[in-house]
Amino acid sequence: MNVQHDLDKTPQDEPSYNRREQISWYFYDFANSAYTTTVVTVFLGPYLTRLVEAVADAENKIYPLGIPVVAGAFFPYLVSLSVLLQIFFLPIMGAIADYSHRKKQLLGISAYIGAIATMGLYFVQGHNYMLGGALFIIANLAFGTSIVFYNAFLPEIASPEQRDAVSSQGWALGYLGGGLMLAANLALFNSAEALGLTRGHAIRISMTAAGMWWAIFTLIPLAKLKQRQAIKRLPPGERFLTIGFKQLAETFRKVRFSPQTLLFLGAYLLYNDGIQAVISLSSVYGSAELGMSETVLVSAILMVQFVAFGGALVFGYLARFTGAKRAILMSLAVWIGVITLAYFVPKERPVQFFIMAGLIGIVLGGSQALSRSVFSLMIPVGREAEYFSLYEMSERGTSWLAPLFFGLVFQFTNSYRLAIISLIIFFVAGFVLLFFVNVHQATIEAGNEPPTRV
């Protein structure tokens, strides 16, 4: 069994894992998924793109801060900038979590900053697309920061044998929350005319409701997660601002002696980059290239949420028999097929679009949930937030790259199809690297006991 807090503890002092605390932890996924589904995946990209196109010049360009940007590339660039900024914040946040006992409070602070920024999207209309861009950057930065604290609880609330299941159940409940919020928003959107609302107004109400959902359901983990005393104390004369980057440098020095962990992070940053790009840009692709109506887009993504709920649970169950690594590889093979299919989907063919969305739903939760649980095995005891900040940096450090790549391909070719097929590079490269990762060895390198199947 993996001792969570002190290697010198006796067996009777080893931590017990509380099912109620695990369920309360799941609810942060339930809370924040309304933001990722309603705002990032469905409404904000097409909505902002239309605002930008309305003020673009004859060459379909705008000039934020004097930089010429094609209207269709504005939102992908925002996604890139928002995740790139997280590289500078995550080490500080990881240090605060590891050197203090305020991980739960910081989860709440970052969550509520993101929720309030999301609610502020109600005021984005007309020519103020820059306000929308600024609020999105704040919300996405706060979202990524909160995930560091959230993930760092996983080794504390679940044993190595439990983590695939606990991580998968958290993702599953997240998709359920995102799906329920999106279903309500879809009902509002379809009833907008009868209620005397414009579609733009209905979209703004929907994004605000997502922020409110995020704020309300965050109260559950804040009430039930246990406050644990930090193992490490801040050295005399050090500050959180500086110790974060010093700790990160120390982590990089030490992780060099854990080659399998490095190989896993390399694989994860590539294939997860592709996943994040598909999540954030699928509605833009469906709307601008495939000619899908907003109703079709929202309906397809709503279907994804409920299919992903089952998919995450299925992959968690599958990992018990195949091991988590093999289950992730299976999901990546499906992702490669989905990207290929997306390139060939004809315009205005909703049936093919729904088939593609269904395939995404099956593998979406499994690939991400199992990646999180696999990495948790590679974390030395007492350094959970430090390593999960590195994990998030591996994600955020390149997750600007795929949207940027997508935006650049579109800018130079004016083809969304070439832009979407270019993302296959990230999935193929991630698959190849993950194939060579020895998870059992990486777990031992971290000083942990590996589960029966990895």
Secondary structure by P-SEA (a helix, b strand, c coil): ccccccccccccccbbbbaaaaaaaaaaaaaccccccccccccaaaaaaaaaaaacccccbbbcccccccccaaaaaaaaaaaaaacccaaaaaaaaaaccaaaaaaaaaaaaaaaaaaacccccccaaaaaaaaaaaaaaaaaaaaaaaaaaccccccccaaaaaaaaaaaaaaaaaaaaaaaaaaaaaacccccccaaaaaaaaaaaaaaaaaaacccccccbbbbccccccccccccccaaaaaaaaaaaaaccaaaaaaaaaaaaaaaaaaaaaaacaaaaacccccccaaaaaaaaaaaaaaaaaaaaaaaaaaacccaaaaaaaaaaaaaaaaaaaaacccccaaaaaaaaaaaaacaaaaaaaaaaaaaaaccccaaaaaaaaaaaaaaacaaaaaaaaaaaaaacccaaaaaaaaaaaaaaaaaaaaaccaaaaaaaacccccccc
